[in-house]
Amino acid sequence: SACRLCTMRKLPSLLARTLTSGTSGSPVLPDMSEVRSRLRDIVGASTNWRDHVQAMQERKALHTLLAKRQEDLSPRRMKDSYLEVILPLGSQPEIREKYLNVHNSVRFGRILEDLDSLGVLICYTHTKQEMQPRSPLSIVTALVDKINLCKKIIYPDCDIKFTGNVSWVGRTSMEVKMHMLQLHDGDYSPVLDATFVMVARDPENKRPAFVNPLIPETPEEEEIFKQGELNKLKRIDFSTASLLKMAPTAEERNIVHDIFLNTLDTRQEGEGTVSFRSRKLPPNSVWMEDAKLKGLQICHPQERNIFNRIFGGFLMRKAFELGWATACSYGGSRPFIVSVDDIMFQRPVEVGSLLLLSGQVCYTEKNYIQVRVHSEVYDADTREHQTTNIFHFTFISENEVPRVVPKTYG
């Protein structure tokens, strides 16, 4: 079941307990609209388009507040950035409509948007300087490392609570761990764990900027910090092993070649005409090229973030919805999201861009469907296409699905 894929660790919940007990806030938790208005205040952004352009110009003056070295910034603890936020779907029915899907459960794309906003606010909380009302840092999402779900259904009429804190810090980047829980019978039970990586840049979002170091205080926190370090090393290994930089391994070559041999049409063998082109589809299979869906978005000002670019959460929501539709049309039944992996933000998306999204089923096993969504912007003036993001979503379908089979070596 999907629950097996849930990686609920004891460490984060232990940490959450120690952090909550260390915070002495009022019992009324902020909600998502407050998260977004706090972000606008920290950056000095405006909801008005014209004022916003002016505010971005004024941010240039904040350059003088940037630290020249990381050592000049005061170290922070994990509990300094800990936040709890409520999504009051149960107590405020008027906000439900925005989160509701046709199956009467919560739209996961909306949850991705909320996690993205919260992750940025947690990082601003970590880097906050008491004497500065406005932050000189531009904090943006670099990648979503992992989101694991342990509930198939998120109910649309029960309150949701998000918690999170900075779990690891490099020189200019921060890892954020977030958890989502939903209220049932008076108790909050876990729904998902998420790990995001954020990067800090200068006020104009052009160059990297230093962030406050992080000091783990307990053995549990040291374990969490160590895991963040390992995650970073894994990402470096992964990027250096890319096929664009490195030949496939012997094992990978054998797997690919086996798939190729299984699709060869050997009936023509006698005539000596077996070739790369004489291929046949194995039973209960679908060619990869027939398992695609495409979408287009015009990026309107309404979808901009506090830095006048398109909000990362919006891109994630749109990619998820196309990924879900791809899995739905492929499996022929309702798919449920179980995991989100390796969303890489390769370049920002400007307001006014044409955003082209391509969903592709790239792997299947039993009831599981892995979908890759490639996102690119098209510049109508230069007629150039540039990749902005690559997303990986794993779904579980209600029924067993056919195997997806590649036809070309590429």
C-alpha positions as CSV (number, residue, x, y, z in Angstrom):
1,S,0.0,0.0,0.0
2,A,1.0,3.6,-0.3
3,C,1.7,3.7,3.4
4,R,4.7,1.5,2.9
5,L,6.3,4.4,1.0
6,C,5.8,6.7,3.9
7,T,9.2,7.5,5.5
8,M,7.9,9.0,8.7
9,R,11.0,9.2,10.9
10,K,10.9,9.4,14.7
11,L,13.6,12.1,14.6
12,P,11.6,14.9,13.0
13,S,8.6,14.3,15.4
14,L,11.0,14.3,18.4
15,L,12.5,17.5,17.1
16,A,9.0,19.0,16.6
17,R,8.1,18.3,20.2
18,T,11.3,19.9,21.6
19,L,10.9,22.9,19.3
20,T,7.2,23.4,20.1
21,S,7.9,23.3,23.8
22,G,10.6,25.9,23.2
23,T,8.3,28.4,21.5
24,S,6.2,30.7,23.6
25,G,3.8,32.0,21.0
26,S,0.1,32.6,21.3
27,P,-2.1,29.5,20.7
28,V,-3.6,31.1,17.6
29,L,-1.4,29.9,14.7
30,P,-0.9,31.9,11.6
31,D,-2.7,30.7,8.4
32,M,-1.5,30.5,4.8
33,S,-2.7,34.0,3.9
34,E,-0.6,35.4,6.8
35,V,2.4,33.5,5.5
36,R,2.2,35.2,2.2
37,S,1.6,38.7,3.6
38,R,4.6,38.2,6.0
39,L,6.7,37.3,3.0
40,R,5.7,40.5,1.2
41,D,6.5,42.6,4.3
42,I,10.0,41.0,4.7
43,V,10.9,41.7,1.0
44,G,9.0,45.0,0.7
45,A,6.9,43.6,-2.2
46,S,3.5,45.1,-3.1
47,T,0.3,43.5,-4.3
48,N,0.0,46.3,-6.8
49,W,1.8,45.7,-10.1
50,R,3.2,49.3,-10.5
51,D,4.2,49.7,-6.9
52,H,5.8,46.3,-7.0
53,V,8.2,47.4,-9.8
54,Q,9.1,50.4,-7.8
55,A,9.7,48.2,-4.6
56,M,12.0,45.9,-6.6
57,Q,14.1,49.0,-7.7
58,E,14.3,50.2,-4.0
59,R,15.6,46.7,-3.0
60,K,18.9,47.4,-4.8
61,A,19.9,49.8,-1.9
62,L,19.8,46.8,0.5
63,H,23.1,45.5,-1.0
64,T,25.0,47.3,1.8
65,L,23.3,45.0,4.4
66,L,24.8,41.8,3.0
67,A,27.4,39.9,5.0
68,K,30.9,39.9,3.4
69,R,31.6,36.5,5.0
70,Q,29.5,33.8,6.6
71,E,31.6,34.1,9.8
72,D,30.1,37.7,10.3
73,L,26.6,36.2,10.7
74,S,25.4,35.0,14.1
75,P,24.8,31.2,14.3
76,R,21.2,30.0,14.7
77,R,19.5,27.0,16.3
78,M,16.9,24.7,14.7
79,K,14.2,26.0,17.0
80,D,14.9,29.6,15.9
81,S,13.3,28.9,12.5
82,Y,10.6,26.5,13.7
83,L,7.1,27.5,12.4
84,E,3.6,26.1,12.8
85,V,0.9,27.2,10.3
86,I,-2.7,26.2,10.1
87,L,-4.8,25.6,7.0
88,P,-8.3,25.9,8.6
89,L,-10.3,23.8,6.1
90,G,-12.5,22.5,8.9
91,S,-13.1,25.7,10.8
92,Q,-13.3,28.1,7.8
93,P,-15.5,26.4,5.1
94,E,-15.2,29.5,2.9
95,I,-11.6,28.6,1.9
96,R,-12.4,25.0,1.0
97,E,-13.5,25.6,-2.6
98,K,-10.0,26.6,-3.6
99,Y,-8.6,23.3,-2.3
100,L,-11.3,21.0,-3.5
101,N,-11.0,18.5,-6.3
102,V,-13.7,16.6,-8.2
103,H,-13.2,13.5,-6.0
104,N,-14.0,15.5,-2.8
105,S,-10.5,15.5,-1.5
106,V,-7.8,18.2,-1.3
107,R,-6.0,19.2,-4.5
108,F,-2.4,18.2,-3.9
109,G,-1.2,21.0,-6.3
110,R,-2.4,23.5,-3.8
111,I,-0.5,21.8,-1.0
112,L,2.7,22.1,-3.1
113,E,2.0,25.9,-3.4
114,D,1.6,26.2,0.4
115,L,4.8,24.1,1.1
116,D,6.8,26.4,-1.2
117,S,5.6,29.6,0.5
118,L,6.2,28.1,4.0
119,G,9.7,26.9,3.1
120,V,10.7,30.4,2.0
121,L,9.3,32.0,5.2
122,I,11.1,29.4,7.4
123,C,14.4,30.4,5.7
124,Y,13.7,34.1,6.2
125,T,13.0,33.3,9.9
126,H,16.4,31.6,10.1
127,T,18.2,34.6,8.5
128,K,16.3,37.4,10.2
129,Q,18.4,40.2,11.6
130,E,16.6,42.1,14.5
131,M,17.5,45.6,13.4
132,Q,16.5,45.1,9.7
133,P,12.7,45.2,9.0
134,R,13.5,44.3,5.4
135,S,15.7,41.4,4.4
136,P,18.5,42.0,1.9
137,L,18.3,38.4,0.8
138,S,16.3,37.0,-2.1
139,I,15.5,33.4,-1.0
140,V,14.3,31.1,-3.8
141,T,13.5,27.4,-4.1
142,A,16.4,25.5,-5.7
143,L,14.9,22.1,-5.5
144,V,12.4,19.8,-3.9
145,D,14.5,16.9,-2.7
146,K,11.7,14.6,-1.6
147,I,8.0,14.6,-0.6
148,N,6.7,11.3,0.8
149,L,3.0,10.8,1.5
150,C,1.5,8.2,3.9
151,K,-2.1,9.1,3.3
152,K,-3.9,8.4,0.1
153,I,-6.7,10.9,0.8
154,I,-6.4,14.4,2.3
155,Y,-9.9,15.4,3.6
156,P,-11.3,18.8,2.5
157,D,-13.2,19.5,5.7
158,C,-10.6,18.9,8.4
159,D,-8.0,21.4,9.6
160,I,-4.4,20.9,8.4
161,K,-1.3,21.9,10.3
162,F,2.1,22.5,8.7
163,T,5.3,22.5,10.8
164,G,8.9,23.0,9.7
165,N,12.3,24.3,10.3
166,V,15.8,24.7,8.7
167,S,17.5,21.3,9.1
168,W,20.9,22.0,7.4
169,V,22.8,25.0,6.2
170,G,25.7,25.4,3.7
171,R,27.3,28.7,2.9
172,T,24.5,30.1,0.7
173,S,21.9,27.3,0.8
174,M,19.5,25.9,3.4
175,E,17.6,22.6,3.6
176,V,14.1,22.8,5.1
177,K,12.2,19.9,6.5
178,M,8.4,20.3,6.7
179,H,5.6,18.0,7.9
180,M,1.9,18.1,7.2
181,L,-0.7,16.7,9.6
182,Q,-4.5,16.6,9.5
183,L,-7.0,16.8,12.4
184,H,-9.0,13.6,13.0
185,D,-11.0,12.9,16.2
186,G,-9.2,15.6,18.1
187,D,-5.7,14.5,17.1
188,Y,-3.3,15.6,14.3
189,S,-2.1,12.6,12.3
190,P,0.9,12.7,9.8
191,V,0.1,13.1,6.1
192,L,3.4,13.9,4.5
193,D,7.1,14.8,5.0
194,A,8.9,17.2,2.7
195,T,12.5,18.3,2.2
196,F,13.1,21.5,0.2
197,V,16.5,23.2,-0.6
198,M,16.4,27.0,-0.8
199,V,19.2,29.3,-1.9
200,A,19.9,32.8,-0.8
201,R,20.9,35.5,-3.3
202,D,21.5,39.2,-3.3
203,P,18.6,41.8,-3.3
204,E,18.4,41.7,-7.1
205,N,18.5,37.9,-7.2
206,K,21.7,37.9,-9.3
207,R,24.5,36.4,-7.1
208,P,24.7,34.0,-4.1
209,A,24.6,35.5,-0.6
210,F,25.8,34.1,2.7
211,V,23.3,32.8,5.3
212,N,23.6,32.3,9.1
213,P,25.3,29.0,10.1
214,L,23.2,26.4,12.0
215,I,24.3,24.9,15.3
216,P,22.7,21.5,16.2
217,E,22.0,21.4,20.0
218,T,21.0,17.7,20.7
219,P,22.1,14.3,19.4
220,E,18.8,14.2,17.4
221,E,19.5,17.5,15.8
222,E,23.0,16.4,15.0
223,E,21.6,13.3,13.3
224,I,19.2,15.5,11.2
225,F,22.1,17.9,10.3
226,K,24.3,15.0,9.3
227,Q,21.4,13.7,7.0
228,G,21.3,17.1,5.4
229,E,25.0,16.9,4.6
230,L,24.6,13.4,3.1
231,N,21.6,14.7,1.0
232,K,23.9,17.4,-0.4
233,L,26.7,14.9,-1.2
234,K,24.1,12.6,-2.9
235,R,22.9,15.5,-5.1
236,I,26.5,16.2,-6.2
237,D,27.1,12.6,-7.1
238,F,23.8,12.5,-8.9
239,S,24.6,15.5,-11.0
240,T,28.1,14.3,-11.9
241,A,26.6,10.9,-13.0
242,S,24.3,12.6,-15.5
243,L,24.2,10.9,-18.9
244,L,25.1,14.2,-20.4
245,K,28.5,14.0,-18.6
246,M,29.1,10.3,-18.2
247,A,28.6,7.1,-20.2
248,P,26.1,4.6,-18.8
249,T,27.5,1.8,-16.6
250,A,27.8,-1.8,-17.8
251,E,24.7,-2.6,-15.7
252,E,22.7,0.2,-17.3
253,R,23.8,-0.8,-20.8
254,N,22.7,-4.4,-20.2
255,I,19.2,-3.2,-18.9
256,V,18.7,-1.0,-22.0
257,H,19.9,-3.7,-24.4
258,D,17.6,-6.3,-22.8
259,I,14.6,-4.0,-23.3
260,F,15.7,-3.5,-26.9
261,L,16.1,-7.3,-27.5
262,N,12.7,-8.0,-26.0
263,T,11.1,-5.7,-28.5
264,L,12.9,-7.0,-31.6
265,D,10.6,-8.6,-34.2
266,T,12.4,-11.9,-34.8
267,R,9.7,-13.3,-37.2
268,Q,11.6,-11.7,-40.1
269,E,14.8,-13.6,-39.0
270,G,14.7,-16.1,-41.9
271,E,14.9,-13.3,-44.4
272,G,17.9,-11.8,-42.7
273,T,16.1,-8.5,-42.3
274,V,16.0,-8.1,-38.5
275,S,17.0,-4.5,-37.9
276,F,16.8,-1.7,-35.4
277,R,13.5,-0.7,-37.1
278,S,11.8,-4.1,-36.9
279,R,10.2,-3.8,-33.5
280,K,7.2,-5.3,-31.8
281,L,5.3,-4.3,-28.7
282,P,5.4,-7.0,-25.9
283,P,2.0,-8.1,-24.6
284,N,0.3,-5.8,-22.0
285,S,2.6,-2.9,-22.8
286,V,2.5,0.6,-24.2
287,W,5.2,2.4,-26.2
288,M,6.6,5.2,-24.3
289,E,6.0,7.6,-27.1
290,D,2.2,6.9,-26.8
291,A,2.2,7.8,-23.0
292,K,2.5,11.5,-23.3
293,L,0.4,14.6,-22.6
294,K,1.2,18.3,-23.2
295,G,0.0,21.5,-21.7
296,L,0.6,25.2,-22.2
297,Q,0.3,28.1,-19.7
298,I,0.4,31.8,-20.3
299,C,2.2,33.3,-17.3
300,H,0.1,36.2,-16.1
301,P,1.1,38.8,-13.4
302,Q,-1.3,37.2,-11.0
303,E,1.0,34.2,-10.7
304,R,4.1,36.2,-9.8
305,N,6.1,35.8,-6.6
306,I,7.5,38.5,-4.3
307,F,10.4,38.9,-6.8
308,N,8.3,39.5,-9.8
309,R,9.0,36.1,-11.3
310,I,6.5,33.3,-11.6
311,F,5.9,31.6,-8.3
312,G,7.6,28.2,-8.0
313,G,4.5,26.8,-6.2
314,F,2.4,27.7,-9.3
315,L,4.8,25.8,-11.6
316,M,4.7,22.8,-9.2
317,R,0.9,22.8,-9.1
318,K,0.6,23.0,-12.9
319,A,3.2,20.3,-13.4
320,F,1.6,18.1,-10.8
321,E,-1.8,18.5,-12.5
322,L,-0.4,17.5,-15.9
323,G,1.5,14.6,-14.3
324,W,-1.8,13.4,-12.6
325,A,-3.7,13.7,-15.9
326,T,-0.9,11.7,-17.7
327,A,-1.1,9.0,-15.0
328,C,-4.9,9.0,-15.1
329,S,-5.1,8.6,-18.9
330,Y,-2.4,5.9,-18.9
331,G,-3.7,3.8,-16.1
332,G,-7.4,4.2,-16.9
333,S,-8.3,4.7,-13.2
334,R,-7.8,7.3,-10.5
335,P,-4.1,7.7,-9.5
336,F,-3.0,8.8,-6.0
337,I,0.3,10.6,-5.4
338,V,2.8,8.7,-3.2
339,S,6.0,10.6,-3.8
340,V,7.5,13.7,-5.4
341,D,11.2,13.6,-6.2
342,D,14.0,15.8,-7.5
343,I,12.1,18.9,-8.7
344,M,15.0,21.0,-10.0
345,F,14.5,24.7,-10.6
346,Q,17.0,25.4,-13.4
347,R,16.0,28.9,-14.2
348,P,13.3,31.4,-13.2
349,V,10.2,31.9,-15.3
350,E,9.4,35.5,-16.3
351,V,5.9,37.0,-16.2
352,G,4.5,37.0,-19.7
353,S,6.3,33.8,-20.7
354,L,4.7,30.9,-22.6
355,L,5.2,27.9,-20.5
356,L,5.2,24.5,-22.3
357,L,4.7,21.4,-20.1
358,S,5.3,17.8,-21.3
359,G,4.2,14.8,-19.2
360,Q,5.7,11.4,-20.0
361,V,5.1,8.1,-18.3
362,C,8.7,6.9,-17.9
363,Y,8.4,3.8,-15.7
364,T,5.7,1.5,-14.4
365,E,5.6,-1.5,-12.0
366,K,2.4,-3.3,-10.9
367,N,0.1,-0.4,-9.7
368,Y,2.9,2.3,-9.7
369,I,3.3,4.9,-12.4
370,Q,6.3,7.2,-12.6
371,V,5.7,10.4,-14.5
372,R,8.4,12.9,-15.6
373,V,7.1,16.4,-16.4
374,H,9.5,18.6,-18.4
375,S,8.8,22.4,-18.3
376,E,10.3,24.9,-20.8
377,V,9.7,28.5,-21.7
378,Y,9.2,29.7,-25.2
379,D,10.4,33.2,-26.1
380,A,8.3,34.4,-29.0
381,D,10.9,37.1,-29.9
382,T,13.9,34.9,-30.2
383,R,11.9,31.7,-30.9
384,E,14.1,29.8,-28.4
385,H,13.0,27.1,-26.0
386,Q,14.8,26.9,-22.6
387,T,14.3,24.2,-19.9
388,T,13.1,25.7,-16.6
389,N,12.2,22.6,-14.5
390,I,12.1,18.8,-14.5
391,F,9.6,17.1,-12.1
392,H,9.3,13.5,-11.1
393,F,6.0,12.2,-9.6
394,T,5.2,8.7,-8.5
395,F,1.5,7.6,-8.4
396,I,-0.3,4.5,-7.4
397,S,-3.2,3.5,-9.5
398,E,-6.4,1.7,-8.4
399,N,-5.7,-1.1,-10.9
400,E,-2.5,-2.8,-12.2
401,V,-1.2,-0.8,-15.2
402,P,0.4,-2.0,-18.5
403,R,4.2,-1.8,-18.7
404,V,5.7,1.2,-20.5
405,V,8.3,0.3,-23.0
406,P,10.9,2.6,-24.7
407,K,11.2,2.3,-28.5
408,T,14.4,4.3,-29.1
409,Y,17.7,4.0,-27.4
410,G,17.5,7.7,-26.4
